[in-house]
Amino acid sequence: MYGGGFGSLVILLLRKPGRLFVKHYSMMVGCLLTASCAFAQPASPFMAELKQFYTVRKGDLLKAADRMPAEDYDFKPTSDVRTFGQLIAHIADAQMSFCSGAKGQPKRLNAASKTSKVDLVAALRASFDECDGVFDSTTDATATLMMKAGDTEHSKFWSLLYATLHDNEEYGYIAVYLRLKNLVPPSTNSR
């Protein structure tokens, strides 16, 4: 009679007179309102997407740092590259610099001076704690604020984006180190 699908249901409901119409109409409006709330955009969609990317890579880096045995933190595939421990230190120091700068309170972590797995993982966690705070407090509106970094000026968004892209690049190196030690990188392991 009316075909199939949602449009047919609407036509059928609109043709019903009286209380049945009101009851069905109210139910339909309630369902549509509930569905629209479920698909509502976050208040800061750009920062929400960037934070999602950052959070995934954060998880992979922390798992990778834990996965590599302590005795292999001095491993390096060739003599002209960093050791695994030096990569972790580099990530921690860079993150602290980017994120504390985005906060307007530049700090140094000095993870490069550490060599033990325990100390390096602690430094990595401290750098993520700093970044978590900045990500949590930055909205799309405040992401455009300009921050002074040495002789240059960048938006908070630029600093957080660069930190995330840097993490992604360094994770690519770490994945190779793990594979050379016959360990599966966390991003592969979670599939």
C-alpha positions as CSV (number, residue, x, y, z in Angstrom):
1,M,0.0,0.0,0.0
2,Y,2.7,2.6,1.0
3,G,5.8,0.7,0.1
4,G,8.5,0.1,2.7
5,G,10.8,2.0,5.0
6,F,10.7,5.0,7.3
7,G,8.9,7.3,4.9
8,S,6.0,4.8,4.7
9,L,5.8,4.7,8.5
10,V,5.6,8.5,8.7
11,I,2.8,8.6,6.1
12,L,0.9,5.9,7.9
13,L,1.2,7.6,11.2
14,L,0.2,11.0,9.8
15,R,-3.0,9.5,8.3
16,K,-4.1,8.0,11.7
17,P,-6.6,10.3,13.5
18,G,-7.0,10.9,17.2
19,R,-5.1,9.7,20.2
20,L,-3.3,6.9,18.3
21,F,-1.7,9.6,16.0
22,V,-0.6,11.7,19.1
23,K,0.8,8.6,20.8
24,H,2.8,7.4,17.7
25,Y,3.8,11.0,16.8
26,S,5.1,11.6,20.4
27,M,7.0,8.3,20.3
28,M,8.6,9.1,17.0
29,V,9.7,12.5,18.1
30,G,11.1,11.1,21.3
31,C,13.1,8.5,19.3
32,L,14.4,11.2,16.9
33,L,15.5,13.5,19.7
34,T,17.2,10.6,21.5
35,A,19.0,9.7,18.3
36,S,20.1,13.3,17.6
37,C,21.6,13.6,21.1
38,A,23.5,10.3,20.6
39,F,25.1,11.7,17.4
40,A,25.8,15.2,18.8
41,Q,29.2,16.7,18.1
42,P,31.6,17.3,21.0
43,A,32.0,20.9,22.0
44,S,35.5,21.1,20.5
45,P,35.5,18.6,17.5
46,F,39.0,19.5,16.3
47,M,40.6,19.1,19.6
48,A,38.6,15.9,20.3
49,E,39.9,14.4,17.1
50,L,43.5,15.4,17.8
51,K,43.2,14.0,21.4
52,Q,41.9,10.8,20.0
53,F,45.0,10.4,17.8
54,Y,47.3,11.4,20.6
55,T,45.7,8.9,23.0
56,V,46.1,6.0,20.6
57,R,49.8,6.8,20.1
58,K,50.3,7.4,23.8
59,G,49.0,3.9,24.5
60,D,51.3,2.3,21.9
61,L,54.3,4.2,23.2
62,L,53.7,3.2,26.8
63,K,53.1,-0.4,25.9
64,A,56.2,-0.5,23.7
65,A,58.4,1.0,26.6
66,D,57.0,-1.7,28.9
67,R,57.4,-4.5,26.3
68,M,61.1,-4.0,25.7
69,P,63.1,-5.8,28.4
70,A,65.3,-3.7,30.6
71,E,68.4,-5.4,29.4
72,D,67.6,-4.3,25.8
73,Y,67.2,-0.6,26.5
74,D,70.8,-0.2,25.3
75,F,70.0,-2.0,22.0
76,K,70.5,-0.1,18.8
77,P,70.3,-1.7,15.3
78,T,73.4,0.1,14.0
79,S,76.1,2.2,15.6
80,D,74.9,5.5,14.1
81,V,71.4,5.5,15.6
82,R,70.0,6.0,19.1
83,T,69.5,3.1,21.5
84,F,66.0,2.1,22.4
85,G,66.4,3.9,25.8
86,Q,67.6,7.1,24.0
87,L,64.5,7.0,21.8
88,I,62.3,6.8,24.9
89,A,64.2,9.7,26.4
90,H,64.0,11.8,23.3
91,I,60.2,11.3,23.1
92,A,59.8,12.2,26.8
93,D,62.0,15.3,26.4
94,A,60.3,16.5,23.2
95,Q,56.8,16.0,24.6
96,M,57.6,17.9,27.8
97,S,58.9,20.7,25.7
98,F,56.0,20.9,23.3
99,C,53.2,20.4,25.9
100,S,54.7,22.6,28.6
101,G,55.3,25.3,25.9
102,A,51.6,25.0,24.8
103,K,50.7,25.5,28.4
104,G,52.8,28.7,28.5
105,Q,55.1,27.3,31.2
106,P,58.1,25.8,29.3
107,K,59.9,23.0,31.3
108,R,62.7,20.6,30.7
109,L,62.5,17.0,31.8
110,N,66.1,16.0,31.1
111,A,65.2,12.4,30.4
112,A,68.3,12.1,28.2
113,S,70.4,11.9,31.4
114,K,68.6,8.7,32.4
115,T,69.6,5.2,31.3
116,S,67.5,2.7,33.3
117,K,64.2,1.4,32.0
118,V,62.5,2.3,35.3
119,D,63.7,6.0,35.1
120,L,63.0,6.3,31.4
121,V,59.4,4.9,31.6
122,A,58.8,7.2,34.6
123,A,60.0,10.2,32.5
124,L,57.8,9.1,29.6
125,R,54.8,8.9,31.9
126,A,55.6,12.4,33.3
127,S,55.7,13.8,29.8
128,F,52.3,12.2,29.0
129,D,50.9,13.6,32.2
130,E,52.0,17.1,31.1
131,C,50.4,16.6,27.7
132,D,47.2,15.1,29.1
133,G,46.7,18.2,31.2
134,V,47.1,20.5,28.2
135,F,44.9,18.3,25.9
136,D,42.2,18.2,28.6
137,S,42.2,22.0,29.1
138,T,42.4,23.1,25.4
139,T,39.3,23.8,23.4
140,D,38.9,24.6,19.8
141,A,38.7,28.3,20.8
142,T,41.8,28.3,23.1
143,A,43.8,26.2,20.6
144,T,44.2,29.3,18.5
145,L,46.1,31.2,21.2
146,M,49.6,32.0,20.3
147,M,52.4,30.9,22.6
148,K,56.0,32.1,22.6
149,A,58.6,29.4,22.1
150,G,62.1,30.7,22.0
151,D,62.3,33.2,19.1
152,T,59.1,31.9,17.4
153,E,55.5,32.0,18.2
154,H,53.0,29.1,17.5
155,S,49.4,28.3,18.3
156,K,48.7,25.8,21.1
157,F,47.1,23.7,18.4
158,W,50.4,23.7,16.4
159,S,52.4,22.6,19.5
160,L,50.0,19.7,20.3
161,L,49.7,18.6,16.7
162,Y,53.5,18.6,16.3
163,A,53.9,16.7,19.6
164,T,51.4,14.1,18.3
165,L,53.0,13.8,14.8
166,H,56.5,13.5,16.5
167,D,55.2,10.7,18.7
168,N,53.9,9.0,15.6
169,E,57.2,9.3,13.8
170,E,59.2,8.0,16.8
171,Y,56.8,5.1,17.3
172,G,57.6,4.0,13.7
173,Y,61.3,3.7,14.8
174,I,60.4,1.9,18.0
175,A,58.3,-0.6,16.1
176,V,61.4,-1.6,14.1
177,Y,63.5,-1.9,17.3
178,L,60.9,-4.2,18.8
179,R,60.7,-6.4,15.7
180,L,64.5,-6.7,15.6
181,K,64.2,-8.1,19.1
182,N,61.4,-10.5,18.0
183,L,58.7,-8.5,19.8
184,V,55.4,-7.5,18.3
185,P,54.7,-3.8,18.3
186,P,51.6,-2.9,20.4
187,S,49.8,-1.3,17.4
188,T,50.0,-4.6,15.6
189,N,49.3,-6.7,18.6
190,S,46.0,-5.0,19.3
191,R,44.5,-6.0,15.9
